[in-house]
Amino acid sequence: MRGSVTAAAVTGALALSALAVPASQAAPAARPAERPVIRKVVVNGGKPIVVGTKSRQKIAVSVTASSPSGIADAYVFLWHGHIDEVDAVLGQDRARGACAVAPGDPTTSTCKATITIDPRSGLGRNSLAGTWQAAGGAVAATGDTSDESVDETAAPVRLQRFSKLTVNASPEPVRKGRTLTVTGKLTRADWETFTYRGYSKQPVRLQFRKKGATNYTTVRTVTSSSTGTLKTTVKAAADGYWRYSFAGTSTTPAVSAAGDYVDVKVTGKS
């Protein structure tokens, strides 16, 4: 895998070694290689990529590059692991992107493409969640395909396991001042079993929004169990919505449950 990631670097090294041949033995001088400059690589608009257990995710990617002769083509691929030991690669859906020359600058182009991620064939391991690298490459418009550059670490990319969060407050309705039990469960995509499994030992905020209000207020923090379940009790004080909210981690996105409305009855009234 190292060879495919660093092909441009190897090509460059060979070009430099050719220059070391004594003039008396050298072949006729060739034109200097034209190496494009990778200006910018953008993956998914700079946002984390979130993948579940079934649906394919089509991710927009783009690379902006410059070369004196202009840019003939550019591409992006994602890789995971170490530069000397890549363990996963995700490539473009099509070999060539759609390139557009920058207004007023014929030497610079931005090429756009997509990368489709299928959790059932492109991943397969939960350990692949976290930070990936986006590599951007470009070919100069010289007509010589050897005029190519690759930036192997053009941009970091975060790949996350889709998360779900539930809540249930009971009993409903409840008398004012009585105990309200709020349960729920935090789960996330398992790319090895293609199911959702509990996310354990995670801090999750219990929040309340009073009827008529617009914002939630955190009441306390509850830690998920070994199976991802959540449970706590509070005193019922007013009508409103209860929910759990998870801030997320590097491998799992933030998620909030839909609010569960509880009608609080005043003692002595129906």
C-alpha positions as CSV (number, residue, x, y, z in Angstrom):
1,M,0.0,0.0,0.0
2,R,2.9,2.3,0.7
3,G,3.9,2.1,-3.0
4,S,0.5,3.5,-4.2
5,V,0.5,6.2,-1.6
6,T,4.0,7.5,-2.4
7,A,4.2,6.9,-6.1
8,A,4.8,10.6,-6.8
9,A,7.6,10.7,-4.2
10,V,9.3,7.7,-5.8
11,T,9.0,9.3,-9.3
12,G,10.5,12.5,-7.9
13,A,13.5,10.6,-6.5
14,L,14.1,8.9,-9.8
15,A,14.0,12.2,-11.6
16,L,16.6,13.6,-9.2
17,S,18.9,10.6,-9.6
18,A,18.9,11.1,-13.4
19,L,20.4,14.5,-12.9
20,A,23.4,13.0,-11.2
21,V,24.6,11.2,-14.4
22,P,27.8,12.8,-15.8
23,A,27.1,15.1,-18.7
24,S,29.2,13.0,-21.1
25,Q,26.9,10.0,-20.4
26,A,23.6,11.7,-20.1
27,A,20.9,11.5,-22.7
28,P,19.8,14.7,-24.5
29,A,18.4,17.2,-22.1
30,A,14.7,16.7,-21.4
31,R,12.3,19.5,-20.4
32,P,12.1,20.0,-16.6
33,A,9.3,18.1,-14.9
34,E,6.3,20.3,-14.1
35,R,5.1,19.4,-10.6
36,P,1.6,20.8,-9.7
37,V,1.2,22.5,-6.4
38,I,-1.7,21.1,-4.3
39,R,-3.4,24.2,-2.8
40,K,-6.4,22.8,-0.9
41,V,-8.3,19.6,-0.4
42,V,-11.8,19.6,1.0
43,V,-13.7,16.5,2.1
44,N,-17.4,16.6,3.0
45,G,-17.4,20.4,3.4
46,G,-14.9,20.0,6.3
47,K,-17.4,18.2,8.4
48,P,-17.0,14.7,10.0
49,I,-18.3,11.8,7.9
50,V,-20.9,9.8,9.8
51,V,-21.6,6.2,8.7
52,G,-24.3,3.9,10.0
53,T,-24.8,0.1,9.4
54,K,-26.8,0.0,6.1
55,S,-26.9,3.2,4.1
56,R,-24.1,4.2,1.7
57,Q,-22.8,7.7,2.2
58,K,-21.8,9.7,-0.9
59,I,-19.2,12.3,0.1
60,A,-18.3,15.3,-1.9
61,V,-14.5,15.9,-2.3
62,S,-12.5,18.6,-4.1
63,V,-8.9,19.4,-4.8
64,T,-7.5,22.8,-5.9
65,A,-4.1,22.7,-7.6
66,S,-1.9,25.0,-9.7
67,S,0.7,24.4,-12.4
68,P,2.2,26.8,-15.0
69,S,0.5,24.9,-17.9
70,G,-2.7,24.5,-16.0
71,I,-4.3,21.4,-14.5
72,A,-5.5,18.4,-16.6
73,D,-6.9,16.3,-13.8
74,A,-6.9,16.0,-10.0
75,Y,-8.2,13.4,-7.5
76,V,-8.7,12.7,-3.8
77,F,-8.5,9.4,-1.8
78,L,-8.8,8.8,1.9
79,W,-6.5,6.5,3.8
80,H,-6.2,5.2,7.4
81,G,-3.3,4.0,9.4
82,H,0.4,5.2,9.2
83,I,2.1,6.5,6.1
84,D,4.3,3.4,6.3
85,E,1.5,1.0,7.0
86,V,-1.8,2.0,5.5
87,D,-4.6,-0.3,6.5
88,A,-7.6,1.1,4.6
89,V,-8.2,3.2,1.5
90,L,-11.3,4.8,0.1
91,G,-11.1,6.1,-3.5
92,Q,-13.2,8.2,-5.8
93,D,-16.3,6.8,-7.5
94,R,-14.8,7.9,-10.9
95,A,-11.2,8.1,-11.9
96,R,-11.6,11.7,-13.2
97,G,-13.2,14.6,-11.4
98,A,-15.0,17.6,-12.9
99,C,-12.4,20.4,-13.1
100,A,-13.1,24.1,-13.4
101,V,-10.4,26.8,-14.0
102,A,-10.3,29.5,-11.5
103,P,-11.6,32.9,-12.7
104,G,-8.8,35.0,-14.0
105,D,-6.2,32.3,-13.2
106,P,-5.7,29.7,-16.0
107,T,-2.9,28.0,-13.9
108,T,-5.3,27.0,-11.1
109,S,-8.3,24.6,-11.2
110,T,-10.6,23.0,-8.7
111,C,-11.7,19.5,-9.4
112,K,-14.7,17.9,-7.8
113,A,-15.7,14.3,-7.3
114,T,-17.4,11.9,-4.9
115,I,-16.4,9.1,-2.6
116,T,-19.1,6.5,-1.7
117,I,-18.6,4.8,1.6
118,D,-20.5,1.5,2.1
119,P,-20.3,0.2,5.7
120,R,-20.9,-3.3,4.5
121,S,-18.0,-3.5,2.1
122,G,-15.7,-0.5,2.6
123,L,-15.2,-0.6,6.4
124,G,-15.8,-3.8,8.3
125,R,-13.9,-2.8,11.5
126,N,-14.9,-0.5,14.3
127,S,-11.2,0.4,14.7
128,L,-11.4,2.4,11.5
129,A,-13.5,5.1,13.3
130,G,-11.5,8.2,14.1
131,T,-9.0,10.3,12.1
132,W,-8.2,9.5,8.5
133,Q,-6.0,11.5,6.0
134,A,-7.1,12.9,2.7
135,A,-4.5,12.7,0.0
136,G,-4.8,15.1,-3.0
137,G,-3.2,14.6,-6.3
138,A,-3.0,16.6,-9.6
139,V,-1.7,16.2,-13.1
140,A,-0.3,19.2,-15.0
141,A,-1.8,20.0,-18.5
142,T,1.5,19.4,-20.3
143,G,0.3,16.2,-22.0
144,D,2.9,14.2,-19.9
145,T,1.2,12.0,-17.3
146,S,4.5,12.0,-15.3
147,D,3.9,15.6,-14.4
148,E,2.0,14.7,-11.3
149,S,2.1,15.6,-7.6
150,V,0.5,14.0,-4.5
151,D,0.1,15.5,-1.1
152,E,-0.4,12.5,1.1
153,T,-1.6,14.4,4.2
154,A,-3.4,17.3,2.6
155,A,-6.2,17.3,5.2
156,P,-7.3,15.3,8.3
157,V,-10.8,13.7,8.0
158,R,-12.9,12.4,10.9
159,L,-14.9,9.2,10.2
160,Q,-17.5,8.4,12.9
161,R,-20.0,5.7,13.8
162,F,-23.6,6.9,13.7
163,S,-25.2,7.3,17.1
164,K,-28.7,7.0,18.5
165,L,-30.3,8.2,21.8
166,T,-33.7,7.5,23.3
167,V,-35.6,8.8,26.3
168,N,-38.7,7.9,28.2
169,A,-40.0,9.8,31.2
170,S,-42.6,8.1,33.4
171,P,-45.2,8.0,34.8
172,E,-47.2,10.2,32.4
173,P,-49.1,12.2,33.7
174,V,-47.5,12.6,37.1
175,R,-48.5,14.5,40.2
176,K,-46.5,17.5,41.1
177,G,-43.7,16.7,43.6
178,R,-43.8,13.0,42.8
179,T,-40.8,11.0,41.4
180,L,-40.3,10.9,37.7
181,T,-38.1,8.2,36.3
182,V,-36.2,9.0,33.1
183,T,-34.7,6.1,31.2
184,G,-32.9,5.9,27.8
185,K,-30.2,4.3,25.8
186,L,-27.1,5.5,23.9
187,T,-26.1,3.2,21.0
188,R,-23.8,3.5,18.0
189,A,-23.2,1.7,14.7
190,D,-21.2,-1.5,14.9
191,W,-19.4,-1.9,11.6
192,E,-18.5,-5.5,12.4
193,T,-22.0,-6.9,13.2
194,F,-24.0,-4.2,11.3
195,T,-26.2,-3.6,14.3
196,Y,-26.4,-0.8,16.9
197,R,-24.8,-1.6,20.3
198,G,-24.7,0.2,23.6
199,Y,-22.0,2.9,24.1
200,S,-20.8,2.3,27.6
201,K,-19.4,4.6,30.3
202,Q,-20.3,7.8,28.5
203,P,-21.4,11.1,30.2
204,V,-24.9,12.0,29.0
205,R,-26.8,15.1,30.0
206,L,-30.4,15.0,31.3
207,Q,-32.1,18.1,30.1
208,F,-35.5,19.8,30.7
209,R,-37.4,22.4,28.6
210,K,-40.4,23.9,30.4
211,K,-43.6,24.2,28.4
212,G,-43.6,27.4,26.4
213,A,-39.8,27.8,26.7
214,T,-37.4,27.5,23.7
215,N,-34.2,26.2,25.3
216,Y,-33.2,23.1,27.2
217,T,-31.4,23.3,30.6
218,T,-29.1,20.6,31.9
219,V,-30.4,19.1,35.1
220,R,-27.6,16.5,35.7
221,T,-25.2,14.2,34.0
222,V,-25.8,10.5,33.9
223,T,-23.2,7.8,32.9
224,S,-24.3,5.1,30.5
225,S,-24.1,1.5,31.7
226,S,-22.1,-1.3,30.2
227,T,-25.0,-1.8,27.7
228,G,-25.5,1.9,27.0
229,T,-28.7,2.3,29.2
230,L,-29.4,5.4,31.2
231,K,-31.6,5.9,34.2
232,T,-32.2,8.5,36.8
233,T,-35.0,10.1,38.9
234,V,-36.1,13.6,39.4
235,K,-39.0,15.4,41.1
236,A,-41.8,16.5,38.8
237,A,-42.3,20.3,39.1
238,A,-43.8,21.6,35.9
239,D,-45.1,20.6,32.5
240,G,-42.4,20.2,29.9
241,Y,-40.1,18.1,27.8
242,W,-37.3,15.8,29.1
243,R,-34.5,14.5,26.9
244,Y,-31.0,13.1,27.1
245,S,-28.1,14.8,25.1
246,F,-24.7,13.3,24.3
247,A,-21.8,15.6,23.4
248,G,-20.0,13.1,21.2
249,T,-16.5,11.7,21.0
250,S,-13.8,11.6,18.3
251,T,-15.4,8.3,17.0
252,T,-19.0,9.0,17.6
253,P,-21.1,12.2,16.8
254,A,-23.2,14.2,19.2
255,V,-26.8,13.3,19.4
256,S,-29.9,14.4,21.4
257,A,-33.1,12.4,21.9
258,A,-36.4,13.9,20.9
259,G,-38.1,15.5,23.9
260,D,-40.6,13.4,25.9
261,Y,-43.4,15.6,27.1
262,V,-44.7,15.1,30.7
263,D,-47.9,16.6,32.0
264,V,-47.6,17.5,35.6
265,K,-50.8,17.5,37.6
266,V,-51.3,19.7,40.6
267,T,-52.5,17.8,43.6
268,G,-56.2,18.0,44.1
269,K,-57.0,18.7,40.5
270,S,-57.9,16.3,37.7
